[in-house]
Structure formats: C-alpha cells, structure tokens
C-alpha cells in the first residue's frame, strides 16, 4: 500500500504559476502485531523512515518478520 501511494504521488504534477512541482515521498512501514506498545511502533516506523531518506529518498522501507512473509520471500511494501 505504501509503495502504491508513493508511486501515485510521483505521477502527480502540481503547478505553482509556470513552475511544475513533482511530489516525492519516503515511508517507514511496520506492523502493529510486532509491537507491544504504540511508542515502540512509532519509534520503529520513524527509524525506517530515516533509513529510507538516508538510502536516497523516494522509497519505502519495511520491517516484516520472516514468519509474516515466508522465509526467503521478498519484503512486501
């Protein structure tokens, strides 16, 4: 879902007078079931957001356990 939203934003062009503005977004994605508190959930999502920004921006960083995605499967975004 986050990747789909990121792509939708990138396809939009806003205009400010004669200047075009292309939207870019980075996301940090976590699952509620992996966290015992809302504070930890927010901290983990925030850390993943900063990882996305440090890795070049305009991307999704996700934390999904192997049991949720199946061992050896790619990370869903």
Beta strands, then each sheet from edge to edge (+ up, - down):
strand 1: 13-16
strand 2: 19-22
strand 3: 27-29
strand 4: 60-62
sheet 1: 1+ 2-
sheet 2: 3+ 4+
end
